[in-house]
Structure formats: structure tokens, C-alpha cells
């Protein structure tokens, strides 16, 4: 008899976790407070830029790099499978990554050598970018990007075709203290949902669900705002300078962002930040000056210390698991963390040591 797993949270991490569990023979239910694969307020899975590369990886621990590198490497197969089985193209692009000064050059080159990442010393002008110090730029041609709304739509279609139950616009009641094993989880409308195993993948909302049973869980929402342009030309690569990026899309759109704002669960956009983003974008591509902003949106990331997610079993509740707190890299880490948590849930051997990601 297959395991029935309930997943609390239908963002990119939750959907990839469900896909992995289904592939291992599990029956899966996803409970989502909004709607899966829709532009709902605050959902970082829909709102992100889709760069499959930490910003910047040499600033993070080996554990973070282990997840991001493994996760990124899995996307070729995942996207091919989703396209083949749903007809929806997640728009995976090998667009490369142009890194403009200032940055720790020695650390960057050392990291690329250690992780066998191809790197070239280039001039920014080669990519049509304006930079006063562009002669010291680095180009990483193997960096990929994906279009978050497209992969979310593909994942939703795949999950539906594999009989995953999607309970949308449904909120779970926060767990109470004293639980040693869950047999069910109640919703705010009084429904009782039964399962054999339970996984929390609720991103920025995870702490509210678990605060009575996991007071050491350090997750809080961090807002990021992005604007969208449609210029006459888009660069051939992702451009990054000092915390700011431009991301070209296949259809000629250009993303510019993003911010890191500690404002709680406020997912609104602000005119001040919009202007700041536009000024930074125009400094890199002057032709963006006076172009209309097509769209301006925000998402709430699940902020964690050192960008370290929590992936593993709850230390006291024996059939409760966590796969949350991926901060800026839920999409990049998603396939790796999904594989790791699915192995732990199913009693299989995980692909890496899960100890560093355990709940304190």
C-alpha cells in the first residue's frame, strides 16, 4: 500500500516535492492557501526572476552550494519531462551570467575553479552593457534561467494528470503543542485531512503553521520587487551588478530587480522602489530611459539565516517533515531538496547527508 503524503504549500518547492513523491509511488495531497500557479499576492514562486544561480555563490556555505548546484543540474531532465508530458514549455534557457564590478574577484575565480564552472574574463561592452568598470567583468556561460509562471503551470498540469489532489484556497490550522504523531490536520473551515506523512513547504508562512511545535524555526517574509520592460533589444545574458540584475526573456521582455525588504507580510509595491529599480536599470542600459514599465510586482521570500533551508523530519513529531526556508533560491534548490525530503519520507537513501539541514 502506497504512502499518502499531505503537503502544506503549493509553491515551487511543494509542487516539485509532490512530483518527486508521485514518482516514488506515493499518493499526494497539496493544501494551498491561495491558488497554485496563479499570480496571487505574495507568492514568491510566481514572482521570482528564475535565475538558477546564487547571488553570489562564494558568499554562501558549502551546504547552500550543494543544494543549488544539484538542483540546477536536475532541471534539464525535469523540464524535458514536463514539456513531453504536458505540452507546456517551462522556458529553460542557457542564457549565461555577466558579473559586473565590484565583487570579490579572487573569491569568484576560486569558486569557479573549485566547482568547475566555466568563466571568462570579458568587457561589458561585448554584451551591449554600459559600465565604467566593465573591463573587469566575468562571464559564466553555463548559468541557466527558467520562467517561473511557465514551470508552475507545467507542474500543475503534470500533478493533475497524475491524480494529485489539489486543495486550493484552503488554510491549515497551526499545529498545537503536545503532538507526538499526526493522524490528520484540520483546516480553518473545519475539514479534517488524513495522511500517513505530512510535509510543510509553506515558504514564508511556515513559521505561522509551526510556531507552537518548532520555536527554533527562523523564517520570516522578505519582500522583493521587480519591474518589467519591453525594449527594442534585450541582452543575450543575465546581467548582475552589486545586488541588482537584468534578466532577458525569450519573448523580448526584460526583468529588472530585485529588492530585499523586511516589511512583514506586506506584498504591496511602492513607487519609491520602482523608481530606484528604474534608475539602476537605466544605468546599465541607457536605452531603457523613458520606456514604460509594463508591469511592477512583488513576492515574499522565506528569509532564513545564511539562506539555509530546513529539510528533514521534525525532531518530536515523528511523521511531520519540513522542506522550507529556501529564501532566494527555492527554484534553484527545489529539485534537490524535493529529492532529499522524498527519500527521508519514503525511507530511502538520500542523495546527500541531510544532517546540515535538520531543524535545530
Secondary structure as the mmCIF struct_conf table of DSSP 4:
data_model
#
loop_
_struct_conf.conf_type_id
_struct_conf.id
_struct_conf.beg_label_comp_id
_struct_conf.beg_label_asym_id
_struct_conf.beg_label_seq_id
_struct_conf.end_label_comp_id
_struct_conf.end_label_asym_id
_struct_conf.end_label_seq_id
HELX_LH_PP_P HELX_LH_PP_P1 UNK A 2 UNK A 3
STRN STRN1 UNK A 4 UNK A 8
BEND BEND1 UNK A 11 UNK A 11
HELX_RH_AL_P HELX_RH_AL_P1 UNK A 12 UNK A 23
TURN_TY1_P TURN_TY1_P1 UNK A 24 UNK A 25
STRN STRN2 UNK A 27 UNK A 31
BEND BEND2 UNK A 33 UNK A 34
TURN_TY1_P TURN_TY1_P2 UNK A 36 UNK A 37
BEND BEND3 UNK A 38 UNK A 38
TURN_TY1_P TURN_TY1_P3 UNK A 41 UNK A 41
STRN STRN3 UNK A 42 UNK A 43
HELX_RH_AL_P HELX_RH_AL_P2 UNK A 44 UNK A 47
BEND BEND4 UNK A 48 UNK A 48
STRN STRN4 UNK A 51 UNK A 51
BEND BEND5 UNK A 53 UNK A 53
TURN_TY1_P TURN_TY1_P4 UNK A 55 UNK A 56
HELX_RH_3T_P HELX_RH_3T_P1 UNK A 57 UNK A 59
BEND BEND6 UNK A 60 UNK A 60
HELX_RH_AL_P HELX_RH_AL_P3 UNK A 62 UNK A 86
STRN STRN5 UNK A 93 UNK A 93
STRN STRN6 UNK A 97 UNK A 100
BEND BEND7 UNK A 101 UNK A 103
HELX_RH_AL_P HELX_RH_AL_P4 UNK A 105 UNK A 114
TURN_TY1_P TURN_TY1_P5 UNK A 115 UNK A 116
STRN STRN7 UNK A 120 UNK A 122
HELX_RH_3T_P HELX_RH_3T_P2 UNK A 124 UNK A 127
TURN_TY1_P TURN_TY1_P6 UNK A 128 UNK A 128
TURN_TY1_P TURN_TY1_P7 UNK A 132 UNK A 133
HELX_RH_3T_P HELX_RH_3T_P3 UNK A 134 UNK A 136
STRN STRN8 UNK A 137 UNK A 140
TURN_TY1_P TURN_TY1_P8 UNK A 141 UNK A 142
STRN STRN9 UNK A 145 UNK A 145
HELX_RH_AL_P HELX_RH_AL_P5 UNK A 148 UNK A 161
TURN_TY1_P TURN_TY1_P9 UNK A 162 UNK A 163
STRN STRN10 UNK A 165 UNK A 167
BEND BEND8 UNK A 169 UNK A 169
STRN STRN11 UNK A 172 UNK A 172
HELX_LH_PP_P HELX_LH_PP_P2 UNK A 173 UNK A 176
TURN_TY1_P TURN_TY1_P10 UNK A 177 UNK A 178
BEND BEND9 UNK A 180 UNK A 181
BEND BEND10 UNK A 183 UNK A 183
STRN STRN12 UNK A 184 UNK A 186
STRN STRN13 UNK A 187 UNK A 187
TURN_TY1_P TURN_TY1_P11 UNK A 188 UNK A 189
BEND BEND11 UNK A 190 UNK A 190
STRN STRN14 UNK A 192 UNK A 194
BEND BEND12 UNK A 196 UNK A 196
STRN STRN15 UNK A 197 UNK A 200
HELX_RH_3T_P HELX_RH_3T_P4 UNK A 203 UNK A 205
HELX_RH_AL_P HELX_RH_AL_P6 UNK A 206 UNK A 210
TURN_TY1_P TURN_TY1_P12 UNK A 211 UNK A 213
TURN_TY1_P TURN_TY1_P13 UNK A 215 UNK A 216
STRN STRN16 UNK A 220 UNK A 229
BEND BEND13 UNK A 232 UNK A 232
BEND BEND14 UNK A 236 UNK A 237
STRN STRN17 UNK A 238 UNK A 241
TURN_TY1_P TURN_TY1_P14 UNK A 242 UNK A 243
STRN STRN18 UNK A 244 UNK A 248
TURN_TY1_P TURN_TY1_P15 UNK A 250 UNK A 251
BEND BEND15 UNK A 252 UNK A 252
STRN STRN19 UNK A 254 UNK A 257
STRN STRN20 UNK A 261 UNK A 261
TURN_TY1_P TURN_TY1_P16 UNK A 264 UNK A 265
HELX_RH_AL_P HELX_RH_AL_P7 UNK A 271 UNK A 284
HELX_RH_3T_P HELX_RH_3T_P5 UNK A 286 UNK A 288
TURN_TY1_P TURN_TY1_P17 UNK A 289 UNK A 290
HELX_LH_PP_P HELX_LH_PP_P3 UNK A 291 UNK A 293
STRN STRN21 UNK A 295 UNK A 303
HELX_RH_3T_P HELX_RH_3T_P6 UNK A 305 UNK A 307
STRN STRN22 UNK A 310 UNK A 313
BEND BEND16 UNK A 315 UNK A 317
TURN_TY1_P TURN_TY1_P18 UNK A 318 UNK A 319
STRN STRN23 UNK A 320 UNK A 324
STRN STRN24 UNK A 327 UNK A 327
TURN_TY1_P TURN_TY1_P19 UNK A 328 UNK A 329
HELX_RH_AL_P HELX_RH_AL_P8 UNK A 330 UNK A 346
TURN_TY1_P TURN_TY1_P20 UNK A 347 UNK A 347
HELX_LH_PP_P HELX_LH_PP_P4 UNK A 348 UNK A 350
BEND BEND17 UNK A 351 UNK A 352
HELX_RH_3T_P HELX_RH_3T_P7 UNK A 355 UNK A 357
BEND BEND18 UNK A 358 UNK A 358
#
